[in-house]
Amino acid sequence: MSLSSAKNYALRAAKSQDQKEAAELLSKAILELAMSIEATDAKLKKMSKSS
């Protein structure tokens, strides 16, 4: 659940010669980004509630 994981998946997808593999890697990158956004959103909401 990190931006670096998403970046790594995207970089591997860009280098991939196989379209199916590239699509799978991009899907993983998107899921990692979504999870990272959700985690950040949860942290921000928690911080705003405690203020």
mmCIF file as gemmi writes it, N, C-alpha and C atoms, coordinates in Angstrom:
data_model
loop_
_atom_site.group_PDB
_atom_site.id
_atom_site.type_symbol
_atom_site.label_atom_id
_atom_site.label_alt_id
_atom_site.label_comp_id
_atom_site.label_asym_id
_atom_site.label_entity_id
_atom_site.label_seq_id
_atom_site.pdbx_PDB_ins_code
_atom_site.Cartn_x
_atom_site.Cartn_y
_atom_site.Cartn_z
_atom_site.occupancy
_atom_site.B_iso_or_equiv
_atom_site.pdbx_formal_charge
_atom_site.auth_seq_id
_atom_site.auth_asym_id
_atom_site.pdbx_PDB_model_num
ATOM 1 N N . MET Axp A 1 ? 0.826 -1.171 0 1 0 ? 1 A 1
ATOM 2 C CA . MET Axp A 1 ? 0 0 0 1 0 ? 1 A 1
ATOM 3 C C . MET Axp A 1 ? 0.884 1.253 0 1 0 ? 1 A 1
ATOM 4 N N . SER Axp A 2 ? 1.61 1.443 -1.078 1 0 ? 2 A 1
ATOM 5 C CA . SER Axp A 2 ? 2.491 2.6 -1.089 1 0 ? 2 A 1
ATOM 6 C C . SER Axp A 2 ? 2.653 3.161 -2.495 1 0 ? 2 A 1
ATOM 7 N N . LEU Axp A 3 ? 3.039 4.407 -2.51 1 0 ? 3 A 1
ATOM 8 C CA . LEU Axp A 3 ? 3.273 5.053 -3.798 1 0 ? 3 A 1
ATOM 9 C C . LEU Axp A 3 ? 4.479 4.452 -4.507 1 0 ? 3 A 1
ATOM 10 N N . SER Axp A 4 ? 5.472 4.029 -3.734 1 0 ? 4 A 1
ATOM 11 C CA . SER Axp A 4 ? 6.653 3.442 -4.37 1 0 ? 4 A 1
ATOM 12 C C . SER Axp A 4 ? 6.313 2.115 -5.04 1 0 ? 4 A 1
ATOM 13 N N . SER Axp A 5 ? 5.42 1.345 -4.437 1 0 ? 5 A 1
ATOM 14 C CA . SER Axp A 5 ? 4.983 0.095 -5.066 1 0 ? 5 A 1
ATOM 15 C C . SER Axp A 5 ? 4.258 0.387 -6.377 1 0 ? 5 A 1
ATOM 16 N N . ALA Axp A 6 ? 3.393 1.387 -6.338 1 0 ? 6 A 1
ATOM 17 C CA . ALA Axp A 6 ? 2.661 1.77 -7.55 1 0 ? 6 A 1
ATOM 18 C C . ALA Axp A 6 ? 3.634 2.217 -8.639 1 0 ? 6 A 1
ATOM 19 N N . LYS Axp A 7 ? 4.622 2.983 -8.245 1 0 ? 7 A 1
ATOM 20 C CA . LYS Axp A 7 ? 5.633 3.455 -9.207 1 0 ? 7 A 1
ATOM 21 C C . LYS Axp A 7 ? 6.4 2.283 -9.797 1 0 ? 7 A 1
ATOM 22 N N . ASN Axp A 8 ? 6.781 1.333 -8.966 1 0 ? 8 A 1
ATOM 23 C CA . ASN Axp A 8 ? 7.52 0.165 -9.448 1 0 ? 8 A 1
ATOM 24 C C . ASN Axp A 8 ? 6.699 -0.651 -10.435 1 0 ? 8 A 1
ATOM 25 N N . TYR Axp A 9 ? 5.406 -0.867 -10.118 1 0 ? 9 A 1
ATOM 26 C CA . TYR Axp A 9 ? 4.526 -1.591 -11.044 1 0 ? 9 A 1
ATOM 27 C C . TYR Axp A 9 ? 4.418 -0.851 -12.386 1 0 ? 9 A 1
ATOM 28 N N . ALA Axp A 10 ? 4.253 0.469 -12.312 1 0 ? 10 A 1
ATOM 29 C CA . ALA Axp A 10 ? 4.122 1.253 -13.541 1 0 ? 10 A 1
ATOM 30 C C . ALA Axp A 10 ? 5.402 1.207 -14.372 1 0 ? 10 A 1
ATOM 31 N N . LEU Axp A 11 ? 6.542 1.283 -13.724 1 0 ? 11 A 1
ATOM 32 C CA . LEU Axp A 11 ? 7.817 1.218 -14.446 1 0 ? 11 A 1
ATOM 33 C C . LEU Axp A 11 ? 8.008 -0.148 -15.103 1 0 ? 11 A 1
ATOM 34 N N . ARG Axp A 12 ? 7.643 -1.198 -14.367 1 0 ? 12 A 1
ATOM 35 C CA . ARG Axp A 12 ? 7.747 -2.547 -14.941 1 0 ? 12 A 1
ATOM 36 C C . ARG Axp A 12 ? 6.798 -2.701 -16.124 1 0 ? 12 A 1
ATOM 37 N N . ALA Axp A 13 ? 5.611 -2.109 -16.033 1 0 ? 13 A 1
ATOM 38 C CA . ALA Axp A 13 ? 4.647 -2.173 -17.129 1 0 ? 13 A 1
ATOM 39 C C . ALA Axp A 13 ? 5.191 -1.454 -18.358 1 0 ? 13 A 1
ATOM 40 N N . ALA Axp A 14 ? 5.829 -0.318 -18.15 1 0 ? 14 A 1
ATOM 41 C CA . ALA Axp A 14 ? 6.381 0.451 -19.265 1 0 ? 14 A 1
ATOM 42 C C . ALA Axp A 14 ? 7.483 -0.314 -19.985 1 0 ? 14 A 1
ATOM 43 N N . LYS Axp A 15 ? 8.223 -1.131 -19.252 1 0 ? 15 A 1
ATOM 44 C CA . LYS Axp A 15 ? 9.325 -1.89 -19.841 1 0 ? 15 A 1
ATOM 45 C C . LYS Axp A 15 ? 8.887 -3.234 -20.421 1 0 ? 15 A 1
ATOM 46 N N . SER Axp A 16 ? 7.676 -3.653 -20.083 1 0 ? 16 A 1
ATOM 47 C CA . SER Axp A 16 ? 7.205 -4.974 -20.491 1 0 ? 16 A 1
ATOM 48 C C . SER Axp A 16 ? 6.978 -5.055 -22.004 1 0 ? 16 A 1
ATOM 49 N N . GLN Axp A 17 ? 7.376 -6.159 -22.571 1 0 ? 17 A 1
ATOM 50 C CA . GLN Axp A 17 ? 7.149 -6.402 -23.996 1 0 ? 17 A 1
ATOM 51 C C . GLN Axp A 17 ? 5.823 -7.13 -24.228 1 0 ? 17 A 1
ATOM 52 N N . ASP Axp A 18 ? 5.272 -7.668 -23.173 1 0 ? 18 A 1
ATOM 53 C CA . ASP Axp A 18 ? 4.03 -8.437 -23.25 1 0 ? 18 A 1
ATOM 54 C C . ASP Axp A 18 ? 2.861 -7.546 -22.823 1 0 ? 18 A 1
ATOM 55 N N . GLN Axp A 19 ? 1.89 -7.347 -23.722 1 0 ? 19 A 1
ATOM 56 C CA . GLN Axp A 19 ? 0.777 -6.447 -23.421 1 0 ? 19 A 1
ATOM 57 C C . GLN Axp A 19 ? -0.072 -6.934 -22.256 1 0 ? 19 A 1
ATOM 58 N N . LYS Axp A 20 ? -0.267 -8.24 -22.162 1 0 ? 20 A 1
ATOM 59 C CA . LYS Axp A 20 ? -1.069 -8.784 -21.063 1 0 ? 20 A 1
ATOM 60 C C . LYS Axp A 20 ? -0.383 -8.518 -19.726 1 0 ? 20 A 1
ATOM 61 N N . GLU Axp A 21 ? 0.915 -8.778 -19.685 1 0 ? 21 A 1
ATOM 62 C CA . GLU Axp A 21 ? 1.67 -8.523 -18.458 1 0 ? 21 A 1
ATOM 63 C C . GLU Axp A 21 ? 1.645 -7.039 -18.113 1 0 ? 21 A 1
ATOM 64 N N . ALA Axp A 22 ? 1.808 -6.178 -19.112 1 0 ? 22 A 1
ATOM 65 C CA . ALA Axp A 22 ? 1.791 -4.734 -18.881 1 0 ? 22 A 1
ATOM 66 C C . ALA Axp A 22 ? 0.442 -4.299 -18.314 1 0 ? 22 A 1
ATOM 67 N N . ALA Axp A 23 ? -0.639 -4.827 -18.852 1 0 ? 23 A 1
ATOM 68 C CA . ALA Axp A 23 ? -1.975 -4.482 -18.365 1 0 ? 23 A 1
ATOM 69 C C . ALA Axp A 23 ? -2.153 -4.933 -16.911 1 0 ? 23 A 1
ATOM 70 N N . GLU Axp A 24 ? -1.663 -6.119 -16.594 1 0 ? 24 A 1
ATOM 71 C CA . GLU Axp A 24 ? -1.76 -6.619 -15.217 1 0 ? 24 A 1
ATOM 72 C C . GLU Axp A 24 ? -0.947 -5.749 -14.262 1 0 ? 24 A 1
ATOM 73 N N . LEU Axp A 25 ? 0.237 -5.351 -14.692 1 0 ? 25 A 1
ATOM 74 C CA . LEU Axp A 25 ? 1.079 -4.506 -13.856 1 0 ? 25 A 1
ATOM 75 C C . LEU Axp A 25 ? 0.449 -3.131 -13.653 1 0 ? 25 A 1
ATOM 76 N N . LEU Axp A 26 ? -0.155 -2.585 -14.701 1 0 ? 26 A 1
ATOM 77 C CA . LEU Axp A 26 ? -0.832 -1.298 -14.569 1 0 ? 26 A 1
ATOM 78 C C . LEU Axp A 26 ? -2.039 -1.411 -13.643 1 0 ? 26 A 1
ATOM 79 N N . SER Axp A 27 ? -2.733 -2.523 -13.707 1 0 ? 27 A 1
ATOM 80 C CA . SER Axp A 27 ? -3.86 -2.746 -12.802 1 0 ? 27 A 1
ATOM 81 C C . SER Axp A 27 ? -3.38 -2.758 -11.352 1 0 ? 27 A 1
ATOM 82 N N . LYS Axp A 28 ? -2.264 -3.427 -11.113 1 0 ? 28 A 1
ATOM 83 C CA . LYS Axp A 28 ? -1.705 -3.454 -9.762 1 0 ? 28 A 1
ATOM 84 C C . LYS Axp A 28 ? -1.286 -2.056 -9.325 1 0 ? 28 A 1
ATOM 85 N N . ALA Axp A 29 ? -0.7 -1.283 -10.249 1 0 ? 29 A 1
ATOM 86 C CA . ALA Axp A 29 ? -0.286 0.086 -9.934 1 0 ? 29 A 1
ATOM 87 C C . ALA Axp A 29 ? -1.496 0.93 -9.544 1 0 ? 29 A 1
ATOM 88 N N . ILE Axp A 30 ? -2.588 0.795 -10.287 1 0 ? 30 A 1
ATOM 89 C CA . ILE Axp A 30 ? -3.802 1.56 -9.997 1 0 ? 30 A 1
ATOM 90 C C . ILE Axp A 30 ? -4.366 1.173 -8.637 1 0 ? 30 A 1
ATOM 91 N N . LEU Axp A 31 ? -4.38 -0.123 -8.333 1 0 ? 31 A 1
ATOM 92 C CA . LEU Axp A 31 ? -4.872 -0.569 -7.03 1 0 ? 31 A 1
ATOM 93 C C . LEU Axp A 31 ? -3.999 -0.039 -5.893 1 0 ? 31 A 1
ATOM 94 N N . GLU Axp A 32 ? -2.696 -0.038 -6.087 1 0 ? 32 A 1
ATOM 95 C CA . GLU Axp A 32 ? -1.786 0.496 -5.071 1 0 ? 32 A 1
ATOM 96 C C . GLU Axp A 32 ? -2.045 1.986 -4.854 1 0 ? 32 A 1
ATOM 97 N N . LEU Axp A 33 ? -2.252 2.719 -5.948 1 0 ? 33 A 1
ATOM 98 C CA . LEU Axp A 33 ? -2.54 4.149 -5.828 1 0 ? 33 A 1
ATOM 99 C C . LEU Axp A 33 ? -3.849 4.376 -5.081 1 0 ? 33 A 1
ATOM 100 N N . ALA Axp A 34 ? -4.864 3.605 -5.425 1 0 ? 34 A 1
ATOM 101 C CA . ALA Axp A 34 ? -6.164 3.748 -4.767 1 0 ? 34 A 1
ATOM 102 C C . ALA Axp A 34 ? -6.044 3.472 -3.268 1 0 ? 34 A 1
ATOM 103 N N . MET Axp A 35 ? -5.319 2.433 -2.911 1 0 ? 35 A 1
ATOM 104 C CA . MET Axp A 35 ? -5.154 2.109 -1.491 1 0 ? 35 A 1
ATOM 105 C C . MET Axp A 35 ? -4.373 3.203 -0.764 1 0 ? 35 A 1
ATOM 106 N N . SER Axp A 36 ? -3.385 3.753 -1.434 1 0 ? 36 A 1
ATOM 107 C CA . SER Axp A 36 ? -2.597 4.826 -0.836 1 0 ? 36 A 1
ATOM 108 C C . SER Axp A 36 ? -3.456 6.072 -0.627 1 0 ? 36 A 1
ATOM 109 N N . ILE Axp A 37 ? -4.289 6.388 -1.601 1 0 ? 37 A 1
ATOM 110 C CA . ILE Axp A 37 ? -5.185 7.538 -1.482 1 0 ? 37 A 1
ATOM 111 C C . ILE Axp A 37 ? -6.166 7.331 -0.338 1 0 ? 37 A 1
ATOM 112 N N . GLU Axp A 38 ? -6.729 6.133 -0.243 1 0 ? 38 A 1
ATOM 113 C CA . GLU Axp A 38 ? -7.667 5.835 0.84 1 0 ? 38 A 1
ATOM 114 C C . GLU Axp A 38 ? -6.999 5.94 2.201 1 0 ? 38 A 1
ATOM 115 N N . ALA Axp A 39 ? -5.783 5.449 2.3 1 0 ? 39 A 1
ATOM 116 C CA . ALA Axp A 39 ? -5.061 5.522 3.576 1 0 ? 39 A 1
ATOM 117 C C . ALA Axp A 39 ? -4.776 6.972 3.952 1 0 ? 39 A 1
ATOM 118 N N . THR Axp A 40 ? -4.377 7.769 2.983 1 0 ? 40 A 1
ATOM 119 C CA . THR Axp A 40 ? -4.11 9.185 3.237 1 0 ? 40 A 1
ATOM 120 C C . THR Axp A 40 ? -5.393 9.902 3.638 1 0 ? 40 A 1
ATOM 121 N N . ASP Axp A 41 ? -6.481 9.589 2.949 1 0 ? 41 A 1
ATOM 122 C CA . ASP Axp A 41 ? -7.778 10.193 3.262 1 0 ? 41 A 1
ATOM 123 C C . ASP Axp A 41 ? -8.191 9.857 4.697 1 0 ? 41 A 1
ATOM 124 N N . ALA Axp A 42 ? -8.016 8.612 5.086 1 0 ? 42 A 1
ATOM 125 C CA . ALA Axp A 42 ? -8.364 8.198 6.445 1 0 ? 42 A 1
ATOM 126 C C . ALA Axp A 42 ? -7.524 8.934 7.478 1 0 ? 42 A 1
ATOM 127 N N . LYS Axp A 43 ? -6.245 9.105 7.2 1 0 ? 43 A 1
ATOM 128 C CA . LYS Axp A 43 ? -5.369 9.838 8.122 1 0 ? 43 A 1
ATOM 129 C C . LYS Axp A 43 ? -5.813 11.282 8.254 1 0 ? 43 A 1
ATOM 130 N N . LEU Axp A 44 ? -6.153 11.907 7.122 1 0 ? 44 A 1
ATOM 131 C CA . LEU Axp A 44 ? -6.58 13.299 7.154 1 0 ? 44 A 1
ATOM 132 C C . LEU Axp A 44 ? -7.884 13.473 7.924 1 0 ? 44 A 1
ATOM 133 N N . LYS Axp A 45 ? -8.819 12.539 7.716 1 0 ? 45 A 1
ATOM 134 C CA . LYS Axp A 45 ? -10.085 12.613 8.442 1 0 ? 45 A 1
ATOM 135 C C . LYS Axp A 45 ? -9.865 12.435 9.937 1 0 ? 45 A 1
ATOM 136 N N . LYS Axp A 46 ? -8.975 11.523 10.301 1 0 ? 46 A 1
ATOM 137 C CA . LYS Axp A 46 ? -8.67 11.305 11.713 1 0 ? 46 A 1
ATOM 138 C C . LYS Axp A 46 ? -8.046 12.548 12.328 1 0 ? 46 A 1
ATOM 139 N N . MET Axp A 47 ? -7.148 13.179 11.571 1 0 ? 47 A 1
ATOM 140 C CA . MET Axp A 47 ? -6.498 14.389 12.063 1 0 ? 47 A 1
ATOM 141 C C . MET Axp A 47 ? -7.498 15.535 12.229 1 0 ? 47 A 1
ATOM 142 N N . SER Axp A 48 ? -8.414 15.66 11.275 1 0 ? 48 A 1
ATOM 143 C CA . SER Axp A 48 ? -9.381 16.755 11.343 1 0 ? 48 A 1
ATOM 144 C C . SER Axp A 48 ? -10.379 16.552 12.478 1 0 ? 48 A 1
ATOM 145 N N . LYS Axp A 49 ? -10.695 15.297 12.814 1 0 ? 49 A 1
ATOM 146 C CA . LYS Axp A 49 ? -11.598 15.017 13.924 1 0 ? 49 A 1
ATOM 147 C C . LYS Axp A 49 ? -10.946 15.333 15.261 1 0 ? 49 A 1
ATOM 148 N N . SER Axp A 50 ? -9.64 15.118 15.345 1 0 ? 50 A 1
ATOM 149 C CA . SER Axp A 50 ? -8.946 15.344 16.617 1 0 ? 50 A 1
ATOM 150 C C . SER Axp A 50 ? -8.636 16.822 16.842 1 0 ? 50 A 1
ATOM 151 N N . SER Axp A 51 ? -8.805 17.629 15.821 1 0 ? 51 A 1
ATOM 152 C CA . SER Axp A 51 ? -8.522 19.081 15.972 1 0 ? 51 A 1
ATOM 153 C C . SER Axp A 51 ? -9.678 19.823 16.567 1 0 ? 51 A 1
